[in-house]
């Protein structure tokens, strides 16, 4: 039996919305829990975002960033026992804003310099919290 989220599910977005109103923001989703990754995909797609991913590992996220440039990213901190810092570093170097969606407490994140002052939408999250964090990361009110 296969997992509900496979590597081939990490697809590149079509940045033009179906209603023809112009480009929509593209968000990279980096989350290793299949149910949460699918949830995140639907939340952002249903609210007008093009979705890159979800990437379920650091390697997959870095490969996606070699192929496409999102406008913003949401990152889980721990991906199968590996911290997401290589992805955060690449995003910082590309000047792509990002925020976190993790069960980690703020005190735990302080130990990781690159993640210490990033907004963290704590799990369990809700749709409004995620959308508000994405808007803030993009510089919108």
Number of C-alpha atoms within 10 A of each C-alpha: 3 5 8 9 17 12 13 9 14 20 13 18 16 14 17 16 15 10 7 8 8 10 14 17 19 24 25 28 27 29 28 20 15 16 13 15 20 17 13 23 20 14 17 20 15 10 11 17 23 24 25 27 24 32 28 23 22 22 13 17 24 16 13 20 17 10 9 13 16 23 19 21 23 26 25 25 25 18 17 13 8 11 15 23 17 15 22 24 13 15 19 13 9 12 11 16 20 25 22 24 23 20 16 16 10 16 9 11 17 13 10 13 10 15 21 14 12 16 17 26 21 17 13 9 15 12 14 10 13 21 14 14 21 24 13 15 20 16 9 9 7
